[in-house]
Amino acid sequence: MPQKTITLSHLEWEIMEAIWQLQKQVTVRDVLQHAYPKAEKAYTTVQTVMNNLEGKNILSKEKIGLVNFYVPKVRKQDLMRNEVTRFVNRTFGGSLGNFANYLIKSDILSHEEIEDLKKLIQSKENKKDR
């Protein structure tokens, strides 16, 4: 049976970003204070989303006393790869080359970003030649 692709909502991404940044076992309160220091979200909202992320097998939860502690089960890079792959498959027929071509021709990238990309490509080519 094929593995189901994991997708995250905008709010789930926000919460996962906070968890990855904290780089430790976290509670709902930890995430709430880090991601929403001005109380932009309710405790129960963050708690519900974190429980949903556990249900999606993205977080694991351990109850110690009365408090739930969460840790990521999925690396940020892996979820980013899934998101980019889904987007490129949906919009560019799966061709990363077509996606890169679009970015360069569309004037979305700044001159500095294009220069950074050139350096990354050159570095990758140099490593391949070794």
TIVO-2410 file (N, C-alpha, C; in nm, 3 decimals):
# residues 130
REC num residu      c1      c2      c3 atome chaine
REC   1      M   0.084  -0.118   0.000     N      A
REC   1      M   0.000   0.000   0.000    CA      A
REC   1      M   0.089   0.125   0.000     C      A
REC   2      P   0.067   0.222  -0.091     N      A
REC   2      P   0.151   0.340  -0.096    CA      A
REC   2      P   0.136   0.425   0.030     C      A
REC   3      Q   0.248   0.488   0.070     N      A
REC   3      Q   0.247   0.573   0.188    CA      A
REC   3      Q   0.175   0.704   0.157     C      A
REC   4      K   0.089   0.746   0.248     N      A
REC   4      K   0.013   0.869   0.229    CA      A
REC   4      K   0.107   0.989   0.249     C      A
REC   5      T   0.097   1.086   0.161     N      A
REC   5      T   0.178   1.207   0.172    CA      A
REC   5      T   0.124   1.292   0.286     C      A
REC   6      I   0.216   1.339   0.368     N      A
REC   6      I   0.180   1.424   0.481    CA      A
REC   6      I   0.169   1.568   0.432     C      A
REC   7      T   0.058   1.632   0.463     N      A
REC   7      T   0.042   1.773   0.432    CA      A
REC   7      T   0.005   1.848   0.561     C      A
REC   8      L   0.052   1.971   0.569     N      A
REC   8      L   0.026   2.053   0.687    CA      A
REC   8      L  -0.048   2.180   0.647     C      A
REC   9      S  -0.137   2.223   0.735     N      A
REC   9      S  -0.204   2.351   0.717    CA      A
REC   9      S  -0.107   2.462   0.756     C      A
REC  10      H  -0.146   2.584   0.727     N      A
REC  10      H  -0.063   2.700   0.764    CA      A
REC  10      H  -0.037   2.703   0.916     C      A
REC  11      L  -0.140   2.681   0.993     N      A
REC  11      L  -0.128   2.682   1.139    CA      A
REC  11      L  -0.039   2.568   1.188     C      A
REC  12      E  -0.053   2.451   1.127     N      A
REC  12      E   0.033   2.338   1.165    CA      A
REC  12      E   0.180   2.369   1.135     C      A
REC  13      W   0.206   2.435   1.021     N      A
REC  13      W   0.344   2.476   0.990    CA      A
REC  13      W   0.396   2.574   1.095     C      A
REC  14      E   0.316   2.671   1.133     N      A
REC  14      E   0.358   2.769   1.235    CA      A
REC  14      E   0.398   2.698   1.364     C      A
REC  15      I   0.317   2.605   1.405     N      A
REC  15      I   0.342   2.535   1.531    CA      A
REC  15      I   0.464   2.445   1.519     C      A
REC  16      M   0.478   2.377   1.407     N      A
REC  16      M   0.597   2.292   1.388    CA      A
REC  16      M   0.724   2.376   1.382     C      A
REC  17      E   0.717   2.494   1.320     N      A
REC  17      E   0.833   2.584   1.317    CA      A
REC  17      E   0.878   2.616   1.459     C      A
REC  18      A   0.782   2.647   1.545     N      A
REC  18      A   0.815   2.678   1.685    CA      A
REC  18      A   0.878   2.558   1.753     C      A
REC  19      I   0.824   2.441   1.730     N      A
REC  19      I   0.878   2.319   1.793    CA      A
REC  19      I   1.020   2.292   1.745     C      A
REC  20      W   1.043   2.303   1.614     N      A
REC  20      W   1.178   2.280   1.561    CA      A
REC  20      W   1.276   2.385   1.615     C      A
REC  21      Q   1.231   2.509   1.629     N      A
REC  21      Q   1.319   2.614   1.680    CA      A
REC  21      Q   1.355   2.591   1.826     C      A
REC  22      L   1.262   2.541   1.904     N      A
REC  22      L   1.288   2.518   2.046    CA      A
REC  22      L   1.387   2.403   2.068     C      A
REC  23      Q   1.394   2.310   1.977     N      A
REC  23      Q   1.491   2.200   1.979    CA      A
REC  23      Q   1.496   2.125   2.112     C      A
REC  24      K   1.378   2.097   2.166     N      A
REC  24      K   1.371   2.020   2.290    CA      A
REC  24      K   1.231   1.962   2.301     C      A
REC  25      Q   1.213   1.879   2.401     N      A
REC  25      Q   1.079   1.830   2.433    CA      A
REC  25      Q   0.996   1.950   2.478     C      A
REC  26      V   0.877   1.967   2.421     N      A
REC  26      V   0.800   2.089   2.449    CA      A
REC  26      V   0.661   2.056   2.501     C      A
REC  27      T   0.607   2.153   2.573     N      A
REC  27      T   0.468   2.147   2.616    CA      A
REC  27      T   0.387   2.243   2.528     C      A
REC  28      V   0.257   2.235   2.538     N      A
REC  28      V   0.171   2.330   2.466    CA      A
REC  28      V   0.206   2.472   2.509     C      A
REC  29      R   0.226   2.493   2.638     N      A
REC  29      R   0.258   2.626   2.689    CA      A
REC  29      R   0.389   2.678   2.629     C      A
REC  30      D   0.491   2.591   2.617     N      A
REC  30      D   0.618   2.631   2.555    CA      A
REC  30      D   0.595   2.685   2.414     C      A
REC  31      V   0.518   2.610   2.337     N      A
REC  31      V   0.491   2.647   2.198    CA      A
REC  31      V   0.410   2.775   2.192     C      A
REC  32      L   0.309   2.785   2.276     N      A
REC  32      L   0.224   2.903   2.281    CA      A
REC  32      L   0.307   3.029   2.310     C      A
REC  33      Q   0.394   3.021   2.410     N      A
REC  33      Q   0.476   3.136   2.447    CA      A
REC  33      Q   0.579   3.171   2.340     C      A
REC  34      H   0.633   3.069   2.273     N      A
REC  34      H   0.734   3.094   2.170    CA      A
REC  34      H   0.672   3.147   2.040     C      A
REC  35      A   0.567   3.083   1.995     N      A
REC  35      A   0.508   3.117   1.866    CA      A
REC  35      A   0.411   3.235   1.873     C      A
REC  36      Y   0.348   3.251   1.987     N      A
REC  36      Y   0.244   3.355   2.000    CA      A
REC  36      Y   0.264   3.432   2.130     C      A
REC  37      P   0.373   3.507   2.140     N      A
REC  37      P   0.405   3.575   2.267    CA      A
REC  37      P   0.304   3.682   2.307     C      A
REC  38      K   0.225   3.729   2.212     N      A
REC  38      K   0.123   3.831   2.244    CA      A
REC  38      K  -0.016   3.769   2.252     C      A
REC  39      A  -0.019   3.637   2.279     N      A
REC  39      A  -0.144   3.563   2.296    CA      A
REC  39      A  -0.235   3.572   2.173     C      A
REC  40      E  -0.172   3.561   2.054     N      A
REC  40      E  -0.250   3.567   1.930    CA      A
REC  40      E  -0.336   3.442   1.908     C      A
REC  41      K  -0.303   3.334   1.976     N      A
REC  41      K  -0.380   3.209   1.967    CA      A
REC  41      K  -0.415   3.163   2.108     C      A
REC  42      A  -0.525   3.091   2.117     N      A
REC  42      A  -0.568   3.037   2.246    CA      A
REC  42      A  -0.490   2.908   2.277     C      A
REC  43      Y  -0.472   2.883   2.405     N      A
REC  43      Y  -0.406   2.760   2.450    CA      A
REC  43      Y  -0.473   2.638   2.389     C      A
REC  44      T  -0.605   2.636   2.392     N      A
REC  44      T  -0.678   2.518   2.342    CA      A
REC  44      T  -0.660   2.499   2.191     C      A
REC  45      T  -0.643   2.609   2.119     N      A
REC  45      T  -0.619   2.598   1.974    CA      A
REC  45      T  -0.485   2.529   1.949     C      A
REC  46      V  -0.382   2.575   2.017     N      A
REC  46      V  -0.248   2.516   2.000    CA      A
REC  46      V  -0.250   2.370   2.045     C      A
REC  47      Q  -0.316   2.342   2.155     N      A
REC  47      Q  -0.327   2.206   2.206    CA      A
REC  47      Q  -0.395   2.115   2.103     C      A
REC  48      T  -0.504   2.161   2.045     N      A
REC  48      T  -0.577   2.082   1.945    CA      A
REC  48      T  -0.489   2.053   1.824     C      A
REC  49      V  -0.418   2.156   1.776     N      A
REC  49      V  -0.331   2.138   1.659    CA      A
REC  49      V  -0.218   2.041   1.691     C      A
REC  50      M  -0.158   2.052   1.808     N      A
REC  50      M  -0.050   1.961   1.845    CA      A
REC  50      M  -0.101   1.818   1.857     C      A
REC  51      N  -0.221   1.800   1.910     N      A
REC  51      N  -0.279   1.665   1.915    CA      A
REC  51      N  -0.308   1.613   1.775     C      A
REC  52      N  -0.352   1.701   1.685     N      A
REC  52      N  -0.374   1.660   1.546    CA      A
REC  52      N  -0.241   1.620   1.480     C      A
REC  53      L  -0.134   1.693   1.511     N      A
REC  53      L  -0.003   1.659   1.457    CA      A
REC  53      L   0.045   1.524   1.511     C      A
REC  54      E   0.010   1.495   1.634     N      A
REC  54      E   0.041   1.362   1.688    CA      A
REC  54      E  -0.038   1.256   1.611     C      A
REC  55      G  -0.163   1.285   1.583     N      A
REC  55      G  -0.247   1.192   1.506    CA      A
REC  55      G  -0.194   1.169   1.365     C      A
REC  56      K  -0.129   1.270   1.308     N      A
REC  56      K  -0.068   1.258   1.175    CA      A
REC  56      K   0.069   1.191   1.182     C      A
REC  57      N   0.111   1.154   1.304     N      A
REC  57      N   0.239   1.088   1.327    CA      A
REC  57      N   0.358   1.181   1.300     C      A
REC  58      I   0.338   1.310   1.322     N      A
REC  58      I   0.444   1.409   1.305    CA      A
REC  58      I   0.507   1.442   1.440     C      A
REC  59      L   0.427   1.433   1.545     N      A
REC  59      L   0.476   1.452   1.682    CA      A
REC  59      L   0.452   1.325   1.762     C      A
REC  60      S   0.539   1.303   1.860     N      A
REC  60      S   0.508   1.198   1.958    CA      A
REC  60      S   0.482   1.269   2.090     C      A
REC  61      K   0.399   1.205   2.172     N      A
REC  61      K   0.356   1.266   2.297    CA      A
REC  61      K   0.385   1.170   2.411     C      A
REC  62      E   0.440   1.227   2.519     N      A
REC  62      E   0.463   1.150   2.641    CA      A
REC  62      E   0.404   1.228   2.756     C      A
REC  63      K   0.319   1.160   2.833     N      A
REC  63      K   0.256   1.226   2.948    CA      A
REC  63      K   0.342   1.201   3.071     C      A
REC  64      I   0.384   1.310   3.135     N      A
REC  64      I   0.461   1.302   3.259    CA      A
REC  64      I   0.381   1.378   3.364     C      A
REC  65      G   0.327   1.305   3.459     N      A
REC  65      G   0.236   1.366   3.556    CA      A
REC  65      G   0.110   1.411   3.484     C      A
REC  66      L   0.079   1.539   3.496     N      A
REC  66      L  -0.039   1.593   3.430    CA      A
REC  66      L  -0.007   1.663   3.298     C      A
REC  67      V   0.123   1.665   3.260     N      A
REC  67      V   0.166   1.745   3.146    CA      A
REC  67      V   0.206   1.656   3.029     C      A
REC  68      N   0.162   1.693   2.910     N      A
REC  68      N   0.204   1.625   2.788    CA      A
REC  68      N   0.327   1.693   2.731     C      A
REC  69      F   0.427   1.613   2.696     N      A
REC  69      F   0.548   1.662   2.633    CA      A
REC  69      F   0.554   1.606   2.491     C      A
REC  70      Y   0.589   1.693   2.396     N      A
REC  70      Y   0.588   1.656   2.255    CA      A
REC  70      Y   0.729   1.668   2.197     C      A
REC  71      V   0.761   1.579   2.105     N      A
REC  71      V   0.885   1.589   2.027    CA      A
REC  71      V   0.852   1.557   1.882     C      A
REC  72      P   0.923   1.622   1.789     N      A
REC  72      P   0.897   1.594   1.648    CA      A
REC  72      P   0.945   1.454   1.609     C      A
REC  73      K   0.866   1.389   1.526     N      A
REC  73      K   0.904   1.258   1.471    CA      A
REC  73      K   0.952   1.272   1.327     C      A
REC  74      V   0.931   1.392   1.270     N      A
REC  74      V   0.963   1.417   1.131    CA      A
REC  74      V   1.054   1.539   1.125     C      A
REC  75      R   1.159   1.528   1.042     N      A
REC  75      R   1.249   1.641   1.025    CA      A
REC  75      R   1.187   1.747   0.934     C      A
REC  76      K   1.221   1.871   0.961     N      A
REC  76      K   1.170   1.983   0.881    CA      A
REC  76      K   1.205   1.962   0.733     C      A
REC  77      Q   1.328   1.919   0.706     N      A
REC  77      Q   1.372   1.900   0.568    CA      A
REC  77      Q   1.283   1.800   0.495     C      A
REC  78      D   1.239   1.694   0.565     N      A
REC  78      D   1.155   1.592   0.502    CA      A
REC  78      D   1.017   1.648   0.467     C      A
REC  79      L   0.960   1.727   0.557     N      A
REC  79      L   0.830   1.788   0.528    CA      A
REC  79      L   0.841   1.892   0.417     C      A
REC  80      M   0.952   1.967   0.416     N      A
REC  80      M   0.973   2.064   0.309    CA      A
REC  80      M   0.985   1.994   0.175     C      A
REC  81      R   1.057   1.884   0.171     N      A
REC  81      R   1.071   1.807   0.047    CA      A
REC  81      R   0.934   1.760  -0.002     C      A
REC  82      N   0.851   1.710   0.090     N      A
REC  82      N   0.715   1.667   0.053    CA      A
REC  82      N   0.635   1.781  -0.006     C      A
REC  83      E   0.641   1.898   0.059     N      A
REC  83      E   0.564   2.014   0.012    CA      A
REC  83      E   0.611   2.059  -0.126     C      A
REC  84      V   0.742   2.069  -0.144     N      A
REC  84      V   0.796   2.113  -0.273    CA      A
REC  84      V   0.760   2.012  -0.382     C      A
REC  85      T   0.775   1.883  -0.351     N      A
REC  85      T   0.742   1.779  -0.449    CA      A
REC  85      T   0.596   1.786  -0.489     C      A
REC  86      R   0.507   1.800  -0.392     N      A
REC  86      R   0.363   1.812  -0.422    CA      A
REC  86      R   0.336   1.932  -0.512     C      A
REC  87      F   0.395   2.046  -0.477     N      A
REC  87      F   0.375   2.169  -0.554    CA      A
REC  87      F   0.427   2.154  -0.696     C      A
REC  88      V   0.548   2.102  -0.711     N      A
REC  88      V   0.609   2.087  -0.843    CA      A
REC  88      V   0.531   1.985  -0.926     C      A
REC  89      N   0.487   1.877  -0.864     N      A
REC  89      N   0.406   1.778  -0.936    CA      A
REC  89      N   0.276   1.839  -0.986     C      A
REC  90      R   0.212   1.918  -0.901     N      A
REC  90      R   0.082   1.976  -0.933    CA      A
REC  90      R   0.093   2.086  -1.038     C      A
REC  91      T   0.199   2.168  -1.031     N      A
REC  91      T   0.204   2.286  -1.116    CA      A
REC  91      T   0.302   2.279  -1.233     C      A
REC  92      F   0.402   2.192  -1.223     N      A
REC  92      F   0.505   2.185  -1.327    CA      A
REC  92      F   0.525   2.044  -1.379     C      A
REC  93      G   0.424   1.960  -1.363     N      A
REC  93      G   0.433   1.823  -1.415    CA      A
REC  93      G   0.547   1.744  -1.356     C      A
REC  94      G   0.591   1.781  -1.236     N      A
REC  94      G   0.698   1.707  -1.168    CA      A
REC  94      G   0.838   1.751  -1.208     C      A
REC  95      S   0.851   1.850  -1.293     N      A
REC  95      S   0.983   1.892  -1.342    CA      A
REC  95      S   1.041   2.005  -1.257     C      A
REC  96      L   1.144   1.973  -1.180     N      A
REC  96      L   1.212   2.076  -1.102    CA      A
REC  96      L   1.283   2.176  -1.194     C      A
REC  97      G   1.329   2.128  -1.309     N      A
REC  97      G   1.391   2.217  -1.407    CA      A
REC  97      G   1.293   2.323  -1.456     C      A
REC  98      N   1.171   2.281  -1.486     N      A
REC  98      N   1.068   2.377  -1.528    CA      A
REC  98      N   1.036   2.477  -1.417     C      A
REC  99      F   1.036   2.429  -1.294     N      A
REC  99      F   1.012   2.517  -1.180    CA      A
REC  99      F   1.124   2.620  -1.167     C      A
REC 100      A   1.249   2.574  -1.173     N      A
REC 100      A   1.364   2.665  -1.165    CA      A
REC 100      A   1.360   2.765  -1.280     C      A
REC 101      N   1.330   2.718  -1.400     N      A
REC 101      N   1.320   2.804  -1.516    CA      A
REC 101      N   1.214   2.912  -1.495     C      A
REC 102      Y   1.100   2.873  -1.441     N      A
REC 102      Y   0.993   2.968  -1.411    CA      A
REC 102      Y   1.041   3.075  -1.313     C      A
REC 103      L   1.107   3.031  -1.204     N      A
REC 103      L   1.153   3.126  -1.104    CA      A
REC 103      L   1.247   3.231  -1.164     C      A
REC 104      I   1.338   3.186  -1.248     N      A
REC 104      I   1.437   3.277  -1.305    CA      A
REC 104      I   1.374   3.372  -1.407     C      A
REC 105      K   1.286   3.319  -1.491     N      A
REC 105      K   1.224   3.402  -1.594    CA      A
REC 105      K   1.115   3.495  -1.542     C      A
REC 106      S   1.057   3.464  -1.427     N      A
REC 106      S   0.941   3.541  -1.379    CA      A
REC 106      S   0.977   3.667  -1.303     C      A
REC 107      D   1.102   3.693  -1.281     N      A
REC 107      D   1.147   3.810  -1.203    CA      A
REC 107      D   1.103   3.804  -1.058     C      A
REC 108      I   1.073   3.685  -1.009     N      A
REC 108      I   1.038   3.670  -0.867    CA      A
REC 108      I   1.163   3.680  -0.781     C      A
REC 109      L   1.275   3.625  -0.832     N      A
REC 109      L   1.400   3.624  -0.757    CA      A
REC 109      L   1.472   3.757  -0.772     C      A
REC 110      S   1.529   3.803  -0.662     N      A
REC 110      S   1.610   3.924  -0.667    CA      A
REC 110      S   1.746   3.890  -0.728     C      A
REC 111      H   1.819   3.993  -0.764     N      A
REC 111      H   1.955   3.974  -0.817    CA      A
REC 111      H   2.041   3.897  -0.717     C      A
REC 112      E   2.029   3.931  -0.589     N      A
REC 112      E   2.107   3.865  -0.484    CA      A
REC 112      E   2.071   3.717  -0.473     C      A
REC 113      E   1.943   3.686  -0.485     N      A
REC 113      E   1.900   3.546  -0.477    CA      A
REC 113      E   1.953   3.467  -0.596     C      A
REC 114      I   1.953   3.529  -0.714     N      A
REC 114      I   2.008   3.462  -0.833    CA      A
REC 114      I   2.158   3.438  -0.814     C      A
REC 115      E   2.228   3.536  -0.760     N      A
REC 115      E   2.373   3.519  -0.735    CA      A
REC 115      E   2.397   3.406  -0.634     C      A
REC 116      D   2.315   3.400  -0.530     N      A
REC 116      D   2.327   3.292  -0.431    CA      A
REC 116      D   2.303   3.156  -0.497     C      A
REC 117      L   2.204   3.150  -0.585     N      A
REC 117      L   2.177   3.024  -0.656    CA      A
REC 117      L   2.294   2.983  -0.744     C      A
REC 118      K   2.353   3.080  -0.813     N      A
REC 118      K   2.471   3.051  -0.896    CA      A
REC 118      K   2.582   2.990  -0.811     C      A
REC 119      K   2.606   3.049  -0.694     N      A
REC 119      K   2.710   2.998  -0.604    CA      A
REC 119      K   2.677   2.856  -0.557     C      A
REC 120      L   2.551   2.831  -0.524     N      A
REC 120      L   2.511   2.697  -0.481    CA      A
REC 120      L   2.530   2.595  -0.593     C      A
REC 121      I   2.493   2.633  -0.714     N      A
REC 121      I   2.509   2.542  -0.829    CA      A
REC 121      I   2.657   2.516  -0.853     C      A
REC 122      Q   2.738   2.620  -0.849     N      A
REC 122      Q   2.884   2.605  -0.870    CA      A
REC 122      Q   2.943   2.514  -0.762     C      A
REC 123      S   2.901   2.532  -0.639     N      A
REC 123      S   2.951   2.449  -0.529    CA      A
REC 123      S   2.912   2.303  -0.550     C      A
REC 124      K   2.789   2.281  -0.591     N      A
REC 124      K   2.740   2.144  -0.618    CA      A
REC 124      K   2.819   2.081  -0.732     C      A
REC 125      E   2.844   2.157  -0.839     N      A
REC 125      E   2.920   2.107  -0.952    CA      A
REC 125      E   3.064   2.074  -0.911     C      A
REC 126      N   3.124   2.159  -0.827     N      A
REC 126      N   3.262   2.135  -0.780    CA      A
REC 126      N   3.270   2.007  -0.698     C      A
REC 127      K   3.170   1.982  -0.614     N      A
REC 127      K   3.168   1.860  -0.534    CA      A
REC 127      K   3.153   1.737  -0.620     C      A
REC 128      K   3.073   1.750  -0.727     N      A
REC 128      K   3.049   1.637  -0.818    CA      A
REC 128      K   3.175   1.602  -0.896     C      A
REC 129      D   3.259   1.701  -0.926     N      A
REC 129      D   3.380   1.678  -1.004    CA      A
REC 129      D   3.489   1.609  -0.923     C      A
REC 130      R   3.477   1.606  -0.794     N      A
REC 130      R   3.581   1.547  -0.708    CA      A
REC 130      R   3.575   1.398  -0.707     C      A
***
